[in-house]
Amino acid sequence: MKIRRADVLREYDIKETPLGKQVVFSIRFVKKSGELVFLPRAVATGLPWNMAENRQRGVIPVDAFGDKIGHIYPVRIDNIIEWNGNRVML
């Protein structure tokens, strides 16, 4: 299946469920160095700069219990390849 990038960003902006739990998603993207990264469980997080102006979003991997593991990845929205198992298209 495919998903539009605008829909991905709309889903990314939903940070919590109505019950107050963080929304977990899977994402595959390309880092600035060209490395392909797959995070099977991640949540949205902030970055210390203007995300919209730089066309980036922050993600951090989490475990099965929702505890943060690893570090924050800044992701360029143009480099998102897959979102929740769906191929991202413009």
MDAnalysis code that builds the backbone (N, CA, C; Angstrom):
import MDAnalysis as mda
import numpy as np

u = mda.Universe.empty(270, n_residues=90, atom_resindex=np.repeat(np.arange(90), 3), trajectory=True)
u.add_TopologyAttr("name", ["N", "CA", "C"] * 90)
u.add_TopologyAttr("resid", np.arange(1, 91))
u.add_TopologyAttr("resname", ["MET", "LYS", "ILE", "ARG", "ARG", "ALA", "ASP", "VAL", "LEU", "ARG", "GLU", "TYR", "ASP", "ILE", "LYS", "GLU", "THR", "PRO", "LEU", "GLY", "LYS", "GLN", "VAL", "VAL", "PHE", "SER", "ILE", "ARG", "PHE", "VAL", "LYS", "LYS", "SER", "GLY", "GLU", "LEU", "VAL", "PHE", "LEU", "PRO", "ARG", "ALA", "VAL", "ALA", "THR", "GLY", "LEU", "PRO", "TRP", "ASN", "MET", "ALA", "GLU", "ASN", "ARG", "GLN", "ARG", "GLY", "VAL", "ILE", "PRO", "VAL", "ASP", "ALA", "PHE", "GLY", "ASP", "LYS", "ILE", "GLY", "HIS", "ILE", "TYR", "PRO", "VAL", "ARG", "ILE", "ASP", "ASN", "ILE", "ILE", "GLU", "TRP", "ASN", "GLY", "ASN", "ARG", "VAL", "MET", "LEU"])
u.atoms.positions = np.array([
    [0.828, -1.187, 0.000],
    [0.000, 0.000, 0.000],
    [0.867, 1.243, 0.000],
    [0.245, 2.346, -0.371],
    [0.948, 3.628, -0.395],
    [0.199, 4.633, 0.470],
    [0.944, 5.626, 0.947],
    [0.359, 6.699, 1.743],
    [1.008, 8.007, 1.295],
    [0.225, 9.055, 1.242],
    [0.749, 10.361, 0.834],
    [1.538, 10.979, 1.981],
    [2.579, 11.749, 1.631],
    [3.418, 12.375, 2.647],
    [2.615, 13.338, 3.521],
    [1.659, 14.046, 2.939],
    [0.822, 14.955, 3.726],
    [0.041, 14.191, 4.795],
    [-0.429, 12.985, 4.452],
    [-1.149, 12.160, 5.428],
    [-0.211, 11.651, 6.520],
    [1.039, 11.350, 6.135],
    [2.039, 10.933, 7.127],
    [2.254, 12.049, 8.138],
    [2.409, 13.271, 7.657],
    [2.652, 14.396, 8.559],
    [1.438, 14.680, 9.445],
    [0.244, 14.475, 8.914],
    [-0.967, 14.625, 9.742],
    [-0.980, 13.583, 10.858],
    [-0.643, 12.343, 10.517],
    [-0.599, 11.283, 11.533],
    [0.518, 11.547, 12.541],
    [1.641, 12.074, 12.075],
    [2.757, 12.388, 12.978],
    [2.336, 13.429, 14.017],
    [1.522, 14.388, 13.588],
    [1.106, 15.473, 14.482],
    [0.171, 15.002, 15.592],
    [-0.415, 13.818, 15.468],
    [-1.255, 13.254, 16.527],
    [-0.305, 12.599, 17.525],
    [-0.030, 13.281, 18.600],
    [0.998, 12.830, 19.548],
    [0.452, 11.874, 20.615],
    [-0.846, 12.004, 20.949],
    [-1.423, 11.182, 22.022],
    [-2.787, 10.652, 21.627],
    [-3.146, 9.521, 22.233],
    [-4.491, 8.985, 22.078],
    [-5.417, 9.759, 23.019],
    [-6.727, 9.614, 22.886],
    [-7.636, 10.275, 23.831],
    [-7.410, 9.844, 25.286],
    [-6.803, 8.677, 25.492],
    [-6.531, 8.205, 26.846],
    [-5.206, 8.737, 27.397],
    [-4.474, 9.506, 26.590],
    [-3.234, 10.112, 27.051],
    [-1.972, 9.310, 26.786],
    [-2.081, 8.207, 26.055],
    [-0.895, 7.412, 25.728],
    [-0.278, 7.915, 24.427],
    [1.052, 7.799, 24.321],
    [1.735, 8.232, 23.109],
    [1.376, 7.325, 21.934],
    [1.255, 7.924, 20.747],
    [0.962, 7.166, 19.540],
    [2.268, 6.552, 19.032],
    [2.285, 5.240, 18.866],
    [3.471, 4.518, 18.404],
    [3.304, 4.200, 16.923],
    [4.377, 4.335, 16.163],
    [4.359, 4.061, 14.730],
    [5.685, 3.422, 14.323],
    [5.723, 2.877, 13.117],
    [6.993, 2.383, 12.575],
    [7.372, 3.296, 11.420],
    [8.674, 3.475, 11.237],
    [9.154, 4.397, 10.206],
    [10.456, 3.871, 9.621],
    [10.611, 4.076, 8.325],
    [11.860, 3.768, 7.627],
    [12.259, 5.045, 6.894],
    [13.501, 5.480, 7.094],
    [13.966, 6.732, 6.483],
    [15.449, 6.654, 6.177],
    [15.925, 7.631, 5.406],
    [17.334, 7.717, 5.044],
    [17.949, 8.879, 5.810],
    [19.072, 8.600, 6.499],
    [19.781, 9.649, 7.231],
    [20.579, 10.509, 6.255],
    [21.082, 11.634, 6.750],
    [21.868, 12.552, 5.942],
    [23.089, 11.862, 5.339],
    [23.660, 10.902, 6.070],
    [24.842, 10.177, 5.605],
    [24.511, 9.140, 4.532],
    [23.216, 8.901, 4.279],
    [22.798, 7.915, 3.291],
    [22.431, 6.569, 3.888],
    [22.571, 6.434, 5.202],
    [22.242, 5.181, 5.883],
    [20.724, 5.011, 5.985],
    [20.248, 3.810, 5.674],
    [18.831, 3.495, 5.793],
    [18.551, 3.052, 7.221],
    [17.563, 3.675, 7.866],
    [17.223, 3.378, 9.257],
    [15.776, 2.903, 9.320],
    [15.545, 1.796, 10.050],
    [14.197, 1.300, 10.283],
    [13.956, 1.239, 11.781],
    [12.911, 1.923, 12.226],
    [12.515, 1.891, 13.634],
    [11.147, 1.218, 13.700],
    [11.075, -0.034, 14.183],
    [9.794, -0.738, 14.208],
    [8.801, -0.155, 15.202],
    [9.298, 0.513, 16.251],
    [8.422, 1.176, 17.231],
    [9.065, 2.500, 17.586],
    [8.368, 3.589, 17.277],
    [8.902, 4.921, 17.565],
    [7.760, 5.851, 17.936],
    [8.114, 6.972, 18.575],
    [7.140, 8.015, 18.908],
    [7.694, 9.356, 18.446],
    [6.795, 10.310, 18.274],
    [7.179, 11.654, 17.860],
    [7.790, 12.409, 19.037],
    [8.775, 13.233, 18.741],
    [9.413, 14.050, 19.762],
    [9.850, 15.368, 19.129],
    [10.174, 16.319, 19.957],
    [10.583, 17.625, 19.460],
    [12.059, 17.675, 19.124],
    [12.438, 18.741, 18.448],
    [13.837, 19.012, 18.121],
    [14.177, 20.409, 18.635],
    [15.463, 20.674, 18.913],
    [15.821, 21.980, 19.470],
    [15.898, 23.100, 18.434],
    [15.273, 22.931, 17.285],
    [15.198, 23.981, 16.272],
    [13.829, 23.922, 15.623],
    [13.528, 24.897, 14.775],
    [12.223, 24.997, 14.138],
    [12.043, 23.849, 13.144],
    [11.160, 22.910, 13.470],
    [10.979, 21.727, 12.642],
    [10.345, 22.061, 11.298],
    [9.345, 22.929, 11.273],
    [8.653, 23.239, 10.023],
    [9.571, 23.992, 9.066],
    [10.334, 24.919, 9.590],
    [11.227, 25.722, 8.751],
    [12.317, 24.852, 8.121],
    [12.808, 23.870, 8.856],
    [13.866, 22.996, 8.356],
    [13.339, 21.720, 7.709],
    [12.011, 21.569, 7.630],
    [11.374, 20.401, 7.010],
    [11.857, 19.108, 7.656],
    [11.944, 19.107, 8.987],
    [12.381, 17.936, 9.728],
    [11.393, 17.637, 10.848],
    [11.398, 16.380, 11.270],
    [10.616, 15.946, 12.414],
    [11.522, 15.072, 13.276],
    [11.221, 15.000, 14.571],
    [12.016, 14.188, 15.476],
    [11.293, 12.905, 15.826],
    [12.020, 11.796, 15.842],
    [11.479, 10.507, 16.273],
    [12.465, 9.856, 17.232],
    [11.935, 9.072, 18.157],
    [12.777, 8.345, 19.106],
    [12.232, 6.928, 19.230],
    [13.110, 5.923, 19.177],
    [12.633, 4.537, 19.308],
    [12.157, 4.233, 20.724],
    [11.158, 3.350, 20.826],
    [10.634, 2.932, 22.127],
    [10.539, 1.404, 22.148],
    [10.491, 0.843, 23.363],
    [10.332, -0.606, 23.492],
    [8.845, -0.953, 23.568],
    [8.538, -2.197, 23.823],
    [7.153, -2.671, 23.857],
    [6.321, -2.013, 24.955],
    [6.992, -1.490, 25.986],
    [6.283, -0.842, 27.086],
    [6.160, 0.663, 26.890],
    [6.719, 1.196, 25.803],
    [6.656, 2.636, 25.539],
    [7.794, 3.421, 26.165],
    [8.778, 2.710, 26.739],
    [9.934, 3.390, 27.324],
    [10.924, 3.753, 26.220],
    [11.481, 4.950, 26.304],
    [12.404, 5.416, 25.285],
    [13.709, 4.619, 25.337],
    [14.152, 4.210, 24.165],
    [15.449, 3.536, 24.030],
    [16.184, 4.221, 22.879],
    [17.465, 4.344, 22.985],
    [18.205, 4.987, 21.907],
    [18.181, 6.500, 22.024],
    [18.383, 7.159, 20.904],
    [18.467, 8.612, 20.879],
    [17.485, 9.191, 19.858],
    [17.325, 10.500, 19.881],
    [16.413, 11.189, 18.965],
    [17.037, 11.248, 17.578],
    [16.245, 10.905, 16.580],
    [16.675, 11.017, 15.187],
    [15.961, 12.206, 14.541],
    [16.705, 13.177, 13.997],
    [16.052, 14.196, 13.178],
    [15.816, 13.608, 11.781],
    [14.591, 13.664, 11.298],
    [14.232, 13.041, 10.023],
    [13.734, 14.105, 9.063],
    [14.384, 14.210, 7.911],
    [13.873, 15.110, 6.865],
    [12.604, 14.493, 6.283],
    [11.579, 15.316, 6.111],
    [10.309, 14.767, 5.634],
    [10.436, 14.204, 4.222],
    [11.384, 14.713, 3.430],
    [11.586, 14.194, 2.076],
    [12.261, 12.826, 2.084],
    [12.885, 12.439, 3.199],
    [13.623, 11.177, 3.275],
    [12.839, 10.051, 3.944],
    [11.577, 10.279, 4.248],
    [10.748, 9.214, 4.823],
    [10.342, 8.273, 3.695],
    [10.683, 7.003, 3.837],
    [10.423, 6.008, 2.790],
    [9.185, 5.183, 3.110],
    [9.013, 4.840, 4.392],
    [7.915, 3.963, 4.786],
    [7.331, 4.429, 6.111],
    [6.017, 4.345, 6.242],
    [5.305, 4.754, 7.453],
    [4.294, 3.670, 7.785],
    [4.450, 3.021, 8.935],
    [3.544, 1.945, 9.365],
    [3.363, 0.877, 8.296],
    [4.460, 0.535, 7.614],
    [4.407, -0.507, 6.587],
    [3.917, -0.054, 5.244],
    [3.553, 1.218, 5.093],
    [3.061, 1.750, 3.821],
    [4.140, 2.598, 3.164],
    [4.335, 2.403, 1.868],
    [5.304, 3.177, 1.099],
    [4.830, 4.622, 1.006],
    [5.733, 5.585, 1.238],
    [5.378, 7.008, 1.219],
    [5.601, 7.566, -0.183],
    [4.602, 8.279, -0.672],
    [4.716, 8.948, -1.961],
    [4.372, 10.421, -1.790],
    [4.755, 11.221, -2.750],
    [4.457, 12.651, -2.661],
    [2.989, 12.855, -2.808],
])
